[in-house]
Amino acid sequence: MNTAGHTDAAGLDLIPFRGVRYVPERVGNLAAVTSPPYDVVVRPDGLLHLESADPHNIVRLILPQATTPAARNQQAADTLRDWLAEGILAPDTEPSLYVYEQRDGDILQRGVIGALRLSEAAEGVVLPHEDVMPHVVEDRAALMRATSANLEPLLLTYRSDGDDHAKGPIAVIERVVRRDPLLATTTEDGFHHRLWSVTDPVEITEIQSGLAAHQALIADGHHRWATNLRLRAEHPAPSAWDYGLVLLVDTARYPLRVRAIHRYLHRLPVSEALAAIGDSFRVREVEGPLDHALAVLAEAAAESNAFLLAGDGAFHLVDRPSPDLLARTIRDDHPEAWRTLDATVLHSTLLDHVWRVPDAPEHIAYIHDTAATVEKAERDGGTAVLMHPVREEVVRDLARQGVTMPRKSTSFGPKPATGLVLRGLAF
């Protein structure tokens, strides 16, 4: 493991690594081998679409398909080994940090990919803002043990308010993007992706020095971060397992979008959901199409907790919860900003108390795509619960207080494409 430029600073400690990348001459179309992050792939249609896009699509590593978990993980490990042996994937010749750019219309995101020293939340360096599901952490840990690789980067944010941008990470990024990239591709969602390597020790040190004074917020990848921490504990230090693959984005310069993650309740039809609510919330039917219904949800969410239910061919706005009901169902040992979150009210009041729906995979699916959530509910007969996004400053303020939000409360983006650069832990 390379630790060039390593510092003992209390802030972010990012080091270069030999990125493992697809060999363009062996795959032809780089876009066809990339994937969204594992938890954004809408299964089964999205999975099948990606698998058929190219026989070497990265989804065969991050979401391997077999009859048992052990067989799936072994399949991913075998596939990765075969692709390395065949020259489909190959490590770069020298350790690098990587500048990564995503662009679509007026959306521009740039950041630095590197190996970040892992830290517990109590250390105040990397701040989680959501709870995690233990079964997902175990699933990701088993896959990472089998492959000995970081297959996709987490998305972390920091803010450089007041920093001198004539030096540090932003200055290096803006110099690097004027050079020829290692790769450039456009994925089917319309995003243009470019990647550059940074191997100059002076530039690496400039990036590291600028990051050392900052803390980061986990924007996307809580389960992978928890997985990294679990696996670090299994390997004697120092080792490659002390670090995890991340993309760090300065949101003072490149603001992210924050979107909601919706819920699909497999076993609860809309009619039963509405009947159980009774008069504990205000319930109104809202005219479609979906965009119009979401606009109404946004207006309602500015005044109170609000949710949009769908699945029976209509949209039902559920808002203005009974204050007495909230007082009985929301714990009072957390900050006001947490107690009034839509996700808090959904899980503590509606799911736990009104609907009595357990937070388990057989009862609840978490889906990023709004239209896909509605379509699934209408096709399968359950209830789609559509959420309004949380503002980034609320997320960051709660994280700094050490308060985690209910799991899958936010979706920051754009998310890095999976498959552009991997990190080997034992090769």
N, C-alpha and C positions, 0 to 999 in steps of 0.2 A: 504493500500500500504506500502510495506517495504521500508525504506530509509536507511537501515543499511549501514554505511560506507560513507554516503553522504558527499561530500565536496562542498565548495563554490568556488572552483578553476575556473579560466576562461577557462580552457580547457575542454576536454571530461569528462563528469560526468556520469559514468555507475554504475547502482545499480543492486543488485540481485532481483530476483522475483521468485514466485512459478510457475515454468513452467507447462503447461498443455500438457500432452503427451498421446499418444495411450497406452493402456494397452495391452502388447504383447499377453497375454493369451486370449484376447477377439478378436483380429484381425488375429492372426496367423502369417501372412507375413507382416512385417513392410514395405517392399519395395512396396507392392501392395497398400498401403494407402497413399503413398507420391505422389507428383506432382512437376513439374517445377513451377516457379513463374507464377502467373495468366496471365501475358502478354506474356509469352513464349509458353503457350499451343496453339498449332495450331488447330484452330477450323475449321470445326466440327469434323474431324476425331480424332484429339488428345483428344478432350474432351470426345467423346464417348468411346475411348479406355480406358481412365482413369476411367470413370464411370463404365465400365464393368470389370475393373481389380479387384475391391472389392467394395461391397456395402457401405463401410465406407471410400472410398477414399476422401482425403481432398478437391478434386476439387468440391465436393458437397457443400463445404462451401465457397470457394474462387470464384467459377463460378457457382452459383446456376442457375437452369433452370426453368423458369416459363414464363407466358405470358406477365407480366408487370414488370417494375423495382421494384415496391413496393412488388409485390408477390414474386419476386426472393429473395429480402432481407429478407422478413418474413420467407421464406422457409429456408434460411440459418440459421436464428436465431432459428427457431423451431428445425432444425436438430442438431445444436450445443447443445441446451438444452436437447434434447432427448439422444444424445450420452453421455453427462455428467451424466444424470440420470441413464442410462443403464450401466455405467461403461466402455463404449468404450473408452472414454477419462477421465483422472483423473489428478488433480493437484498434483504436488510433495509435499512432507510433509513439506519441509522447503525452504525458499528462497535460490536461487542459482544463480551464474553465470555458464555458460556452455561452456566448451571447445568443439569445433566442428572441425572434420577432414574430408576432402574429398581427396580421392586418386584414381588415375587411371594411371597405368604405371609410367611414370616419373613426372606426375603432382601431387603435394602435396600442399594442402592448409589447414592451421590451423588458427583458430581465436577464439574469445570470443563472445558468445551471451549474451546479457544483455539488461536491459532497460536503454536507453540513454536519458538524459534530452534534451528536444527539444530546438532549438534555431533558430533565424532568420539568414538568410545569412549575414546580415550586422554585426552580432556579430563576424563573422570570426571563429567560432568554427566548424561548419559543413558546408562545401562548396558545393553547387550544381554546376553542370557544364552544365546542359541542361534545356531548357524551358519545361514547362508542358502544357498539354491540359486541359482546364477547365472542359470539360465534363467528362474526365476520373477521375479527382479529385473528382467531385461531385458523380460519380458512386461509387468510393471507400469509400467516406465519408458516403454515405447512407448505404452501407454494414456494415461499422464499427459501425455506430450508432445502427443499428439493432442488431448486434451480441455482442457489447461491448467487442470486442476482437481484439488483434493484431494477425491476422491469419498467417502471414508469415514475416520473418525478412527482413529488408533492408540489403544490402551489402555495408558497408562503409570501406574505406581504410585509413591507416595512414602510415607514414614512421618514423622509429626509427633510422635513420642514426646517428651514433655517440653515441647512448645510450649504457649504460652498460647492456648487455644482461644477465649478471649474476644475475640480479634482474629485477623485473617488469613483464609485461604480458608474454613475451617470456619465461622467466625462469619458470614461473608458468605453462605455456602450456607444456613445455618440461618435467616437473616433472609429470604433470597430465596424459600425454599420456602413461606413463609407468604403469598406474593402469588399473584395469578392467573397461571397459566402461559401461555406463548405457544401451547403445544399440549399435548394429552394424548391418548393412544391406548393401546389394548391389543392386542398382537400375538397371533397364534394359539398361541404357546407359553405364553401365560398371563401374560407380563410386562406390567406397566403402566408406561408411559413418560411422563414430563413434562419439558418444556423451558422454561426462563426465560431472558430476556436480561438482562445486567448492563451498563448504559450509563453509570451514575453514575461520573464520574472518581474520586471518593473511594473507592468500593467497588472499582473496577478496581485502583487503587493498593494498596489493602489486600490484595487477592489477590496481586498481583505481589510486594509486599514479603515476604509470607509464603512464597512459593515460591522467592524468590531465595536462600534459605539451604539449599535442598534439592537432592538429586540424585534422579533417577527411574530406575526399572527398566522396561524394555520388557516389559510383560506379554503383549501381543498386537500383532503388526504388525512383526516384524523385517524382513520383506521390503519392506514399505512404507517403513520407516525407511531401509533401505539404498537404496531407490529414490530417496527424497528427497535423500539425500546425493549420489547419482550426478547427479541433475538440477541440484542446486545448483552443482556443478562446471561445468556447461554454460552457466551464466548469470552474466554479470558482476555482482559485488556493487556496491552493495546492490540487492536485488530481492526480490519476493515469494517467490522460490524459496529464499530463505535460511530460510524457516519452513515447518513442516509442521503439519497439522491433528491435534490430539491431544485425548484425554480424560484428565485427570489425576485419579486417585482416591487419597485418603489412606487407606491400609489400616490405619492405627492406629485410625481411626474407622469405616471401612467395609471390613472384611476381604473379600477376594475368595475365590472357590472356585478351587482348582487341580485340574484334571482331566487325565487322560492323553489323548494322541493315539495312536490305534492304527495298526498297519501291516497292509496287505493285500498279500500276495505273489502277483502275478498268475500266475506261471509255476511255482509250487512247490506241488504237492498235499500235503496233510497227511501222507499215508503216506510220501512221500519225505522230508519235513522230519523226521519222527520217526526214520526209518531212519538219516538222516545224523547225528542227535544221538548215537545209540548209547548208551554209558554215560558220556558226558562231562557229562551232567546227569542228575538224577533225573527220571524221567517217570512220571506217574500219571494215570489217567483219573479225571475228576471228574464227579459227577452234576450234571445240570441241575436247574432251569432256569438261565438266564443269571445272574440275581441271586445264586443260591446259588453258582455257579461263581466269580463275582467276589468273593464273600465269602471263599471258600477261597483265592483268589489274594491277597487282602489279608492274610490270616493268614500265608501263606508269604512274602510280600514283607517282612514285619516281621523275618524271620530271615535271608533271603538274597535274591539276585537271583531273580526269579520272573516267569514269563510264562504266559499261557493261550493255547493253540493251538486253533483251531476251523475247521470247514469240511467235516468229514466226518460231521456229525450227532452228534458227541460233543465233550467238552471235555477237553483234555489239559494238565495242569499240568506245566510244565517249570521246575525249580528246583534249588538246590544244585549249582552248577557246579563242576567239578573245579578245585581251586586251581592245579594244574599248568597246566591249559589257560588259565586266566585270566592266569597269569604269562607265558605265551608270547604271548598275543594282546592284552593291554592295555598301552598305553604307560605307562612309569613316570615320565615327566617332568611329570605333572600331580598335583594334590592328591588325597589319599585319597578325599575326597568325590566327586570326578569319576570316579575309577577304579572306584568301587563303584556308580555310577548304573546303574539298569536299562537306560537308553538306551545307555550306553557299552558295557555287556556285550552288548546286543542287536546293536549295529552292529559293534563290533570283533571280537567272538567268534563270535556266531551267523551274522550276515549275511556278514561278510567271510571268516571262516575255515571255519565248519562248512558253511554252505549256499552260500557263494560267490555271493551275490545282489548284483548292482551296485545302488547307490543311484541309480537312474534311474527316470523316470516309467513306462517300459514294464515295469519290474520291481516297483516298490513304489508303492502309493498310501497317502497319509496321510489317515485318516478320523477325525473327532471323535466321531461317534455310535457307541456300542458295538454296539447291535443291528444297525445298518446294516452294520457291518464284518463281523459274523457272517453276516448274510443274503447279502452279496455273495460271501463265500467259499463258502457252501453252494450258491449259485446258479451260480457261475462255475468252481468246482472248484479254487480256490487255497487259500492258508492265511491265516487271520486270526491276527495276533499281538496279543493284548490286553495292555495295559500297566496297571500300577498307578501312580497319580499321585505326583509328587514334592512334598515339603513346600516351601512358599514360602520359609522361612528358608534352606533349602539352596540354592535358586535365587539368592536375593539374596546370600548369602555368596560363592558362586562368582563371581557377576557383579562383586562388589567386588574380587575378586582378579584380575579381568581374564580369567577362564576361561569360555569358552563351552561350553555343553552341545551334544550332537548335535542336529541340526535336528529341529524338531517334537517336543521333549521334553515340553512342557507345554501345557496349554490353560487359561488364566486366564479367569474369567468371574464374573458375566455380562458378555458382550461388548456393546458399544454397538450398537444397531440402525443399520444403514446406511440413509441416506435422510432422516434427520431434519434434518441440517444439512450443507451442502457448503461448500467454500471455493474461490472462483474465483481463479485466479492471473493471469488476463489480461482479466478482465471484471468 
